Amino acid sequence: MATAKEFVEFWLENSVHPDEQFGRKQDGVAVESLVEGLLVAAEAQGFSKKQMEDELGGDIHSYIRNSIDSQNADERARLEKEGH
């Protein structure tokens, strides 16, 4: 069985894509919507919000924001490399 953190990583990889969030760094509403979706999916898999917070080191919102920022940085680098 996966840990709560492994579940979150899998969910983020499959649910959040740079092209959806690209350039929306300050869009707290979008991140809040992602947090809500993650919590629903995690609960369905038997993970509590507290389990996720404990394994992620605290705030789920910040963890998702950081994940999006990282994906966006990777996407920018990829686009620059391709000459876009």
C-alpha atoms as one frame of an Amber mdcrd trajectory, in Angstrom:
protein
   0.000   0.000   0.000   1.249   3.450  -0.872   2.027   6.059   1.747   0.037
   9.284   1.889   2.975  11.140   0.317   3.250   8.603  -2.501  -0.476   9.002
  -3.132  -0.142  12.796  -3.237   2.796  12.581  -5.659   0.881  10.179  -7.913
  -2.215  12.388  -7.802  -0.237  15.537  -8.606   1.567  13.836 -11.474  -1.730
  12.738 -12.984  -3.948  15.680 -12.081  -1.824  18.805 -12.412  -0.079  19.660
 -15.643   2.071  22.716 -16.368   0.018  23.687 -19.393  -3.041  24.011 -17.131
  -1.289  26.125 -14.499   1.389  27.842 -16.578   1.576  31.519 -15.696  -1.057
  31.324 -12.954   1.357  31.529 -10.026  -0.832  33.832  -7.966  -4.103  32.060
  -8.668  -4.947  30.904  -5.143  -8.448  29.862  -6.204  -7.038  27.300  -8.638
  -4.721  25.882  -5.971  -7.547  25.736  -3.440  -9.634  23.809  -5.961  -6.751
  21.351  -6.414  -6.442  20.928  -2.646 -10.154  20.142  -2.409  -9.896  17.603
  -5.246  -6.869  15.987  -3.642  -8.598  15.704  -0.270 -11.631  14.025  -1.843
  -9.458  11.580  -3.785  -7.247  10.853  -0.775 -10.210  10.202   1.488 -11.589
   7.751  -1.073  -8.259   5.908  -0.836  -8.321   5.894   2.975  -5.924   8.773
   3.672  -6.854  11.519   6.111  -5.920  15.171   5.760  -3.768  14.811   8.893
  -1.864  11.856   7.403  -1.085  13.895   4.316  -0.067  16.963   6.303   2.185
  14.848   8.516   3.937  13.190   5.580   4.177  16.363   3.502   5.616  18.368
   6.355   2.637  20.635   6.935   0.488  22.719   4.645  -1.007  20.836   1.671
  -1.740  24.115  -0.131   1.951  25.103  -0.036   3.018  21.641  -1.150   0.757
  21.827  -4.209   1.828  25.428  -4.939   5.488  24.336  -4.821   4.736  21.361
  -7.076   3.066  23.622  -9.632   5.944  26.104  -9.467   8.418  23.268 -10.061
   6.404  21.920 -13.009   6.163  25.419 -14.465   9.935  25.918 -14.153  10.513
  22.584 -15.893   8.051  23.546 -18.631   9.709  26.939 -19.140  13.119  25.244
 -19.430  11.725  22.727 -21.913  10.170  25.474 -24.038  13.366  27.546 -23.979
  15.383  24.493 -25.013  13.000  23.916 -27.937  13.280  27.568 -28.939   9.707
  28.635 -28.105
